Amino acid sequence: MSVSPPAPRRSDATRATILDAARERFAADGYERATIRAIARDARIDPSMVMRYYGSKEGLFAAAVSVDLELPDLTALPHHTVGHALVTHFLRMWEENEVLTALLRVGVTNQAGAERMQGIFRDQILPVAAAVCPDAEQVPARAALCASQLLGLALTRYVLRFPPAVALAREEAVAWLAPTVQRYLTAPHPA
């Protein structure tokens, strides 16, 4: 006898609809200009429902931009390919996940967004860098340098949409950026 999974609750569908609307609104308007009313309107629900489920705009933002970067296991790769793998992975993530663009937009203009970005850096980027860096004491600085390159490309390509950055084919962007990220992660300290 098989047991069928429980039917999804209506509240789960409502939460998902709110989060989808919030992601789109935060991406389009940024944190400051996005409003609970606009998000509720986009979700076709009453604003009180947004507050009921998420408590505040900050709570909604935190839930809407929960990001798992799904970073590859760099220790399973040949050492000389980790920069290429990381840049390729990030470009794919930026192109497929509008939440990252929303988070970047908000992160540069709002303290809540900056704190969310810092948490992702601490919880997801630092451990990946630690796995391949030659000196444990240098992990934070090397990870920050990698983030500066990856976020800089994302900012110019997906947020500010500088025409030359947008025009770069993905393979060309990887070819330019990967050696720099590789050096930051694995090269001897320059001093």
Steps between C-alpha positions, in 0.01 A plus 500: 500500500649832395443816691449807289677818607287757674332750273671839494341749733352816360731702725802340328371618162431847639850524647653391169295757310606775741867402473487495120340844494750632756801372304375669186416823678832517690687428176308768308476771766771426754439467871421863579237553230334158521192518722290239675195640319662464157616147578153406626344651189738300280410185694128587482453480875427738783810671650401367844576148374858600420537638852335191649751265338817711512447760771680788331664610180833388644360155578356473151827609345696244702265222390486614139873517453598179671781388272680170471784560256530124441876542477699217345736288705826657388706233676366243253643699206853524366665780698575714191130507394333638814489861373338393174247280684406775746457775240302270270278401791435860607417619150251216463347584839470872414335421168253249645413649838334842519527487880873560475447812292241626748734432787787683331282804427380514857839417647660811358227735624367356824646372826268195511612402151866556584465283809335226293789515250753488784326192640516323166868590476569370851293183476555397139800671338751480786471119536555450127807722506629324811489168317752610235705788644862415582503697827210493747586846634452648151157345436290806596705741286516263203126427519429876515715559192311226313170653607616841376558358153182294483276771644667765286419308184146431621446867583621624163337221297165435671417811705660804335495322163813662357475417128855356470445277806161385372645434153769262628420141412492283811811310384688826447403631844621173652825518301572852632392450860600140579879556508458785749272295727739204466792719609307637795410152618817300443809711417772566755458818702642790294696660786 
